[in-house]
Amino acid sequence: MNDVSSAPAASPSLSARLLLIFLGLCFAAMLIVSVTQRFLNPQLVVPSQTRAEAAPDANSMNGQIGELMQKIGENPNDVETMLHLVQHLVATRNWQAAETFAQRAVALDVLNHKALYLLGFIKHNLDQNKDAALLLEKAVAIKDDAQVRYSLGMLYIYFLNDPERGYAHLEAALKAPALDDEVKARIGEELGKRSSGQK
């Protein structure tokens, strides 16, 4: 009788240990998947002003978006204000609205490399990578910019199956005189993968 009554007491302890081991394995698997995704699915460079504007809370961001939309309502041809609005919309990941206003900015000024880059960045996030590459190619033809070239490199290598063209853009970006340290490190990492036979 004593053996039978003591058996249930041992079972919860074993179950708790098995549950902890299982949760630990799940956590480790999530960590591995997260790190793997970071390397297997690299993203384009987020436009620098958008990164800076991503910090405010949602209420502040919505207020700023409202103010910018009001300014555009008063002056529908103000491309700079429209680009600020697009950057805010990108920061909130409102891709459809961002695309609409970026297209309007490009229509107003077809030689505005910022507008082309933002629209290309948005197209990439909408899984329209061929269109994104065309827009970024236009942007870099107007103004040779290392961040745009890095983004083109990532598009061609990882999303458009044209690694040679991608690496050519990365190498050109590496020669830029005012290259951001973070972008320089990313380019070095990608070129290192090529020389080691990885992708």
N, C-alpha and C positions, 0 to 999 in steps of 0.2 A: 504493500500500500504506500509506503514511504517513497518508493521509486516512482510510482505513478504520479503522486502528488507533486514531486519535485520536477517532473518533466516539463509541465507548462511554464514554470518559472524560467527555465533555460531557453525556451523557444523565443520569447520576445527579445532577449539579449542577442541571440544569433540573428534574428530578423533585423534588429536595429543596426548591427554591424554590417550585414549584407546590404542594407539600404544605404548606409554611409559609403560603402565601397562603390556601390552602383552610382550614387550621386557624384562621387569623386571622379569616376570614369567618365561620366557625362560631362562634367565641367572640363576635364582634360580634353575630351573630344571637341567641345565647343571652342576651346582655346586654339587647338590645332587647326580647326576649320577656319576660324577667324584669321589667323596668321597666314594660312594658305591662300585664302581669298584675297588678302592684301597684295600678295605677290602674283597670283594668277589673274587677277582682275584689276590691273592698275587703272587709275582714272586720269582724266585730263587735269591740267592745272586749273584750279578755281581762280577766276579773275581776282586780282589782289584786293581791289576795293570791296568786292563781294565778301571776301574773307573777313575784312575788318568790320563790315556791317552786319555780319552774322551773329555778333555778340549780344546786341540788345534783346530784351525780352519780347515776347510776342505782341503785347499791347503797344509797346514803344514802336516796334516795327510796323504794325498795322496803322498806327497814327502817322508815321512817316510816309507810308505808302499812300494814305489818304491825302496828305498834303501835296505829294508829288503829282497825284492824279488831278487834284484841283488846279495846280499850276499848268499842267498839260491842257486841261479844259480851257484855261484862259489863253494859252498860247500853244496851239496844237503843232506848231513847227519848231518847237524848242527841243532840238535833238539831245543836247546835254542833259536836260531834265529827264527826258525820256530814257536815256541810258542809266541815269541814277535809279529811276523807277525799275528798270529791267534788273539791275543789280540787286535791289531789294527783293524783287519777286524771285530771283534765283536763290537768294539767301533763305527764303521761306519755302523753296522747292515748289513754287507755283508755276510749273513749267508751261502750261497752256497760256496763261496770261503773259508770262515772260516772253514767250515766242511771239505773241501778237504784237506786243510793244517793240520788241527787237526788230520784227519785220517792218514795222512802221518807221523805225529809226533808219534802217537800211534804205527804205524807199525814199526817205527825205534826203539822205546823204549816202550815195552808193560808194563813195570813196572813204567812208569813215571806218578805219580799221578796227576800232573798238566795237562798233556796232556789228561788224562782220564776225569778229571773234566771239562776242557774246551770243550771237545767233547760232554760230557753229557749236559753241559749248552747250547751248540749250538743245540743239538737234541731236547731239551725242546722247544727252540724258533722256531723249525721247526715242532712243534706239534708231535714229536715222543717220547712221555713220557715214554713208557716202555723201549725203548732203552736208554733213558737218565738215568733212574733209575739203569739199569744194569751197565752202565758206572760209575755212582757215587758210587755204591756199590763196584765196583772194586777199585776205587780211595781210598775210606775210609778203605778198607781192607789193602791197601798198606801203607797208612798213615792216622791215625785217626785225622781228621781235623773237628773242630766245624762248619766251614762254609759249608763244604760238607755235614755234618750231617743235618744242618739246611735246606739246599737245598733238601736233600732227604726227610726230614719231610714234606716240602711243596709239593713235588711231590706226596707222598703217600696220604696225607690228601686231597689235592684239585684236583689232576689230575688223580690219580689211584685208588681212592675209597678204600683205605686201611688205615684208620685213626690210627688204633692201632700200625701198624708198623711205621707210621709217627711220632706219639707221642713218641714212644720208641727212635727214632733218636733224637728228640728234647730234651728229657730228658738226653740222653747221651751227647749231645752237651753242655748242661748247666753245665755239670761237668768238662768240659775242663778247664785247668788252665789258658790259655792265651786267654780268650774269648773276642772278640771285643764287646765294650759297645753297639753299635747299634744292633748287632746280638743278644746279650743277651736280650735287650729290646724287640726285635721282638719275640724271643722264649717265653719270659714271657707273651707277649700278646696272643700268640697262645695257650699256656697252660691255660691261664685264660679263653679263649673261651671254651676250653674243660670242665673246671670245672663249667662254667655257662650254659653248654648245647648248646652253639653256635658252628657254623662252618664257 
